[in-house]
Amino acid sequence: MAIKLRTGQIGPAQRAAALAMFSRLVAERFAVLPVTGGQFRAAAKFVDQHALGLRAGDALHLAAASEHGATVHTLDQRLAAAGPVVGVPTQLLV
């Protein structure tokens, strides 16, 4: 949201509405799970696979999903491609 606001793709009112909608979605539909030390270590191993081009945050998402048997849904093509390589199912949203 921040980059979209900075680049003028959305205005402050749109940002506020999207954040409010996201907050409601999280509160009503999502289970928020703690991140463990083991997941940080797994993420570090994923990032060490330099050819994947993973960012640290993306690697951590994959590690958490892996531990919980979840599929990562993403708009990021690089993340979607890297997931199966490290054993995590991904779904690219288009």
C-alpha positions in Angstrom: 0.0 0.0 0.0 2.8 2.4 0.8 4.4 2.2 -2.6 1.1 2.6 -4.3 0.5 5.8 -2.3 4.0 7.1 -2.8 3.7 6.6 -6.6 0.3 8.2 -6.8 -1.5 5.0 -7.9 -3.9 5.4 -5.0 -4.9 8.3 -2.7 -5.1 8.4 1.1 -8.8 7.6 1.1 -8.3 4.5 -1.0 -5.4 3.4 1.2 -7.5 3.8 4.3 -10.4 1.9 2.8 -8.2 -1.0 1.7 -6.5 -1.2 5.1 -9.8 -1.2 6.9 -11.1 -4.0 4.6 -7.9 -6.0 5.1 -8.1 -5.6 8.9 -11.7 -6.9 8.8 -10.7 -9.8 6.6 -7.8 -10.8 9.0 -10.0 -10.5 12.1 -12.9 -12.5 10.6 -11.2 -15.1 8.4 -7.5 -15.6 9.1 -5.6 -17.5 11.8 -2.5 -15.5 12.7 0.3 -17.9 13.6 3.5 -17.1 15.5 6.8 -17.3 13.7 9.3 -19.8 15.2 13.0 -19.9 15.4 12.9 -23.0 13.2 11.0 -21.1 10.5 13.7 -18.4 10.6 16.4 -21.0 10.1 14.5 -22.6 7.3 14.0 -19.2 5.6 17.8 -18.6 5.9 18.4 -21.9 4.0 15.9 -20.9 1.3 17.6 -17.5 0.9 20.9 -19.2 0.6 19.7 -20.8 -2.7 20.8 -17.6 -4.5 19.4 -18.7 -7.9 15.9 -18.5 -6.5 16.3 -14.7 -5.9 14.1 -14.9 -2.8 13.9 -11.9 -0.5 14.1 -12.6 3.3 10.4 -11.9 3.9 9.3 -14.1 1.1 11.5 -16.9 2.3 10.0 -16.6 5.8 6.5 -16.8 4.3 7.5 -20.0 2.5 9.0 -21.4 5.7 5.9 -20.8 7.7 3.7 -22.2 5.0 5.9 -25.3 4.8 5.6 -26.0 8.5 1.8 -25.7 8.5 1.2 -27.5 5.2 -0.2 -24.4 3.6 -0.2 -23.2 0.0 1.2 -19.7 -0.6 -1.0 -17.6 -2.9 0.8 -14.7 -4.4 1.0 -12.1 -7.2 4.8 -12.4 -7.2 6.0 -14.6 -10.0 9.4 -15.1 -8.4 7.9 -16.3 -5.1 5.5 -18.6 -7.0 8.3 -20.2 -8.9 10.6 -20.6 -5.8 8.0 -22.3 -3.6 7.9 -25.7 -5.4 11.7 -25.7 -5.6 11.9 -25.6 -1.8 8.9 -27.9 -1.3 6.2 -25.4 -0.7 3.1 -25.4 -2.9 2.3 -22.0 -4.4 -0.5 -20.5 -6.5 0.2 -17.5 -8.7 -2.8 -15.2 -8.8 -3.4 -13.6 -12.1 
